[in-house]
Protein backbone atom coordinates (compact mmCIF):
# COMPACT_ATOMS: atom_id res chain seq x y z
CA UNK A 1 0.00 0.00 0.00
CA UNK A 2 1.32 3.44 -0.96
CA UNK A 3 2.27 5.59 2.03
CA UNK A 4 0.40 8.85 2.32
CA UNK A 5 3.19 10.32 4.45
CA UNK A 6 6.32 11.99 3.24
CA UNK A 7 9.28 13.06 5.35
CA UNK A 8 10.69 16.45 4.45
CA UNK A 9 14.06 17.71 5.70
CA UNK A 10 14.38 21.43 5.16
CA UNK A 11 17.62 23.39 5.40
CA UNK A 12 17.37 26.20 7.92
CA UNK A 13 19.96 28.91 8.39
CA UNK A 14 19.93 32.57 9.26
CA UNK A 15 23.52 33.72 8.70
CA UNK A 16 23.45 36.67 11.11
CA UNK A 17 21.87 34.61 13.91
CA UNK A 18 22.76 30.93 13.61
CA UNK A 19 26.17 29.45 14.31
CA UNK A 20 25.56 26.62 11.84
CA UNK A 21 22.89 25.37 9.45
CA UNK A 22 20.44 22.68 10.58
CA UNK A 23 17.68 20.61 9.05
CA UNK A 24 14.13 20.76 10.35
CA UNK A 25 12.25 17.52 9.75
CA UNK A 26 8.53 17.28 9.02
CA UNK A 27 6.30 14.30 8.36
CA UNK A 28 3.48 15.45 6.15
CA UNK A 29 0.34 13.88 4.73
CA UNK A 30 0.83 14.24 0.98
CA UNK A 31 -2.88 14.11 0.13
CA UNK A 32 -3.70 16.75 -2.46
CA UNK A 33 -0.07 17.62 -3.07
CA UNK A 34 1.57 17.17 -6.44
CA UNK A 35 4.91 18.95 -6.42
CA UNK A 36 7.72 19.80 -4.01
CA UNK A 37 6.58 23.43 -4.05
CA UNK A 38 3.32 22.18 -2.50
CA UNK A 39 5.31 20.72 0.40
CA UNK A 40 7.11 24.02 1.00
CA UNK A 41 3.86 25.95 0.85
CA UNK A 42 2.23 23.51 3.29
CA UNK A 43 5.12 23.80 5.72
CA UNK A 44 5.00 27.58 5.52
CA UNK A 45 1.22 27.79 5.92
CA UNK A 46 0.85 25.19 8.67
CA UNK A 47 4.11 24.39 10.42
CA UNK A 48 6.75 27.10 10.13
CA UNK A 49 5.82 30.67 9.26
CA UNK A 50 9.50 31.56 9.51
CA UNK A 51 10.55 29.33 6.63
CA UNK A 52 12.16 31.50 3.96
CA UNK A 53 11.73 30.43 0.34
CA UNK A 54 10.90 32.30 -2.83
CA UNK A 55 7.19 32.26 -3.49
CA UNK A 56 5.97 35.78 -4.14
CA UNK A 57 5.36 36.68 -7.78
CA UNK A 58 6.48 33.27 -8.93
CA UNK A 59 5.12 31.67 -12.05
CA UNK A 60 4.69 28.08 -10.73
CA UNK A 61 5.12 26.83 -14.32
CA UNK A 62 8.87 26.48 -14.75
CA UNK A 63 9.35 29.87 -16.38
CA UNK A 64 10.84 32.24 -13.81
CA UNK A 65 13.41 29.90 -12.17
CA UNK A 66 12.70 31.61 -8.87
CA UNK A 67 11.83 28.38 -7.05
CA UNK A 68 15.20 26.78 -7.74
CA UNK A 69 16.44 24.70 -4.78
CA UNK A 70 18.39 21.51 -4.26
CA UNK A 71 16.11 18.52 -3.96
CA UNK A 72 17.71 15.30 -2.76
CA UNK A 73 21.08 16.68 -3.75
CA UNK A 74 20.22 17.96 -7.22
CA UNK A 75 19.34 21.48 -8.37
CA UNK A 76 15.72 21.55 -9.49
CA UNK A 77 12.69 23.77 -9.84
CA UNK A 78 10.39 22.92 -6.94
CA UNK A 79 7.30 23.87 -8.96
CA UNK A 80 8.12 21.21 -11.57
CA UNK A 81 9.41 18.44 -9.31
CA UNK A 82 6.69 15.85 -8.72
CA UNK A 83 6.32 14.02 -5.43
CA UNK A 84 5.70 10.73 -7.29
CA UNK A 85 6.12 7.88 -4.83
CA UNK A 86 9.09 9.32 -2.94
CA UNK A 87 8.86 9.04 0.84
CA UNK A 88 11.63 11.49 1.69
CA UNK A 89 12.84 14.83 0.39
CA UNK A 90 15.88 16.83 1.47
CA UNK A 91 15.46 20.43 0.40
CA UNK A 92 18.40 22.84 0.47
CA UNK A 93 19.35 26.15 -1.13
CA UNK A 94 21.16 25.99 -4.45
CA UNK A 95 24.90 25.80 -3.96
CA UNK A 96 27.37 28.44 -4.99
CA UNK A 97 25.52 31.55 -3.84
CA UNK A 98 25.38 33.51 -0.61
CA UNK A 99 22.54 32.31 1.60
CA UNK A 100 20.16 35.08 2.59
CA UNK A 101 18.05 32.82 4.83
CA UNK A 102 16.99 29.17 4.70
CA UNK A 103 16.29 28.32 1.02
CA UNK A 104 16.77 31.85 -0.30
CA UNK A 105 20.10 32.74 -1.89
CA UNK A 106 21.39 35.93 -3.47
CA UNK A 107 22.00 34.99 -7.11
CA UNK A 108 24.11 38.14 -7.53
CA UNK A 109 26.62 36.90 -4.94
CA UNK A 110 28.37 33.67 -5.96
CA UNK A 111 30.42 32.03 -3.21
CA UNK A 112 32.06 28.73 -2.47
CA UNK A 113 29.50 27.12 -0.18
CA UNK A 114 30.32 24.54 2.50
CA UNK A 115 28.48 21.23 2.69
CA UNK A 116 25.42 21.03 4.96
CA UNK A 117 26.19 20.30 8.59
CA UNK A 118 24.51 16.90 8.80
CA UNK A 119 26.07 15.49 5.64
CA UNK A 120 22.77 14.20 4.26
CA UNK A 121 23.55 15.69 0.88
CA UNK A 122 26.78 16.89 -0.60
CA UNK A 123 26.64 20.21 -2.30
CA UNK A 124 28.10 20.03 -5.78
CA UNK A 125 28.76 23.54 -6.98
CA UNK A 126 29.47 22.26 -10.49
CA UNK A 127 25.96 20.76 -10.73
CA UNK A 128 24.36 24.04 -9.82
CA UNK A 129 26.65 26.07 -12.06
CA UNK A 130 25.73 23.76 -14.94
CA UNK A 131 22.05 24.16 -14.09
CA UNK A 132 22.48 27.93 -14.14
CA UNK A 133 24.14 27.80 -17.55
CA UNK A 134 21.30 25.65 -18.87
CA UNK A 135 18.69 27.97 -17.40
CA UNK A 136 20.39 31.01 -18.92
CA UNK A 137 20.51 29.28 -22.27
CA UNK A 138 16.84 28.35 -22.03
CA UNK A 139 15.97 31.96 -21.15
CA UNK A 140 18.03 33.23 -24.08
CA UNK A 141 16.22 30.89 -26.46
CA UNK A 142 12.74 31.92 -25.29
S1 LIG B 1 7.89 29.22 -9.71
FE1 LIG B 1 8.70 29.94 -11.60
S2 LIG B 1 9.99 28.31 -12.23
FE2 LIG B 1 9.09 27.57 -10.42
Boltz pocket constraint, residues with backbone or C-beta under 6 A from the ligand:
constraints:
  - pocket:
      binder: B
      contacts: [[A, 58], [A, 59], [A, 60], [A, 61], [A, 62], [A, 63], [A, 64], [A, 65], [A, 66], [A, 67], [A, 68], [A, 77], [A, 78], [A, 79], [A, 80]]
      max_distance: 6.0
